[in-house]
Amino acid sequence: MKKRIIINEEYCMGCRLCEVYCVTQRSRSKDILKAYKGEYPRPVSGIVFEEKGPISFALQCRHCEEPPCVEACLTGALYVDAETGRVLHDRERCVGCWMCIMVCPFGVIKLDHDERVVASKCDLCIEAEEPACVVHCPNEAITVVEVKEKE
Amino acid sequence: MRYLIIGNSAAAVNAVEAIRGVDKEGDITIVSDEEVLNYSRPLLSYYLGGRIAEDRLAFRDEAFYKKHKVDLILGKRATGLDTEKKRVTLADGQVLPYDRLLISVGGVPIVPPIEGLRDDTTGVFTFIQLREAKRLIDYIEQDSIQKAVVLGAGLIGLKAIEGLLERGVRVTVIELMDRILANTFDAEASSIIEERLTAHGCTVIKGDTIARVKTRGGKIRQLTLKSGKEIPTSLLIVAVGVRPNLELVKRTSVKTDRGIVVDEFMQTSVQAVYASGDCAQGLDFLSKENAVIAIWPVAARQGRVAGLNMSGVQTTYPGLFAMNSVQIMDVPTISFGMTTPPEGEGYEVLHRLDRAKSSYKKIVLRNDRVVGAILLNAVERAGVYGMLIREGIDVKEFKDQLLSDAFGLLVLPKEFRKHLVAGESFVA
């Protein structure tokens, strides 16, 4: 079964807890205080947050069925995980050419200014049971569904 | 079913993946005149600059060919094609019959005739093949080369320059046009990158070209430019462009124009013969005409569409458009479509320049639709502009927000946005 995140902008309150917990989950310590006060550089959140007036929503990688970023990747750093269908990114292979950013229609791949500048994106919290943004959204604006394999 | 693929780069690999998604049993053979498993050409500059090692050049590993049951024939050139008998002959005489053929042989670097320059002149290189890049590195190391000249300030030339500078080689670039990157960028973007080049010690000569070269003992020694200027050098990299490789289809009935002409199924004028990538001339989404668009995403997509059609799943190539993402001298740049529109033909241009940050955004519109863009040092969310081009979205209502730092999906009409982000299997 493949997981996908569904966002519902009508329910989003703009609290940005999704980002806070995304950064925490992507930190080494997995501790909210240490993630924000003790780890440099701070991990890049896998969420793109958009807000204007009363409208807000959090967007993360859609883990497309036929991901244009994987198709455009020059290095093989981006790939589809055969088991889970997730679009994953191997930082070691990435050279920061931004082909993925060029072709992602959602604009959800970011630049990570770590030691080397590489791409960064949502991996649906590969190390956790459920994505952190989903778990910590107080109003179910971000939910997770399981989709059946396409035959 | 016997699938034969000539070439082993982006188009070929994507074709294999597509074929195997449909046909698990058919025989797939790949023939490449290069000896290595596969490698990503755009990574050659990173390799030249020492940013990545040779083992990082491959974009698919050995297991890929095993998993997809591909018979690999490396280091052999396909020299003959008989579309009647459906077979390809290799340079060593080996004959390979096929039921479906994919020609994805890429491009060949253009080397203009220059007085005094011979095919075998030592110290002259092109920069699109690994073996050439390796020869170049050996030459620089053996002769302790300190200075180089690059002819052509397009994307390949600039990436070569970057690699050379990273190796500590001082570079002079000679460009025929009045500015660098004239094909991809507008004057503003060109000037920002030119400043960066100059700041890194590269000498930029524009509106000039090499008239003749002097050699000594078969080795390049001095260039004389059209302007009369003389430049001593023992290393010249020719990067004036690439043209489709039409060698294999010469003297066959496969129709060619600038490249190998393909229909919406990536099939050439001859049945069962397909072409993809830098050698193919397929639909340009923007002009609605066939054009050679020699970029990675086009090669990958065309390869995939060809693979699907070859294995019997009729699939139409939607047509892509020119787009480039290149990090030059640590400046991320992305461009789409029409970047320098002709005057007086109904185009509208929005732009925003931040000299302090060296950031620049330019959006080209026609009839309130985005048809082109340039982004320098402001590439995040670039793909959203690409999506606006492809979807032909009317931007009249949010035109004033196109250049904003906060630009994103929020500006889109709500229904369209919801459809976009909720789409179960959004396919670009």
Interface residues (C-beta under 8 A of the other chain):
Chain A: I6 I7 E9 V48 E50 E51 K52 I55 F57 L59 R62 C64 E65 E66 P68 E71 A72 C73 L74 T75 G76 R93 V95 G96 C97 W98 M99 I101 M102 V103 C104 P105 F106 G107 I109 K110 L111 V147 K150
Chain B: N14 S40 P42 L43 Y46 R51 I52 R56 A58 F59 R60 D61 W296 P297 A300 R301 R304 M323 N324 S325 V326 Q327 P332 I334 F336 V379 E380 R381 A382 G383 V384 G386 M387 R390 A406 G408 L409 L410 R417 K418 L420 V421 A422 G423 E424 S425 F426 V427 A428
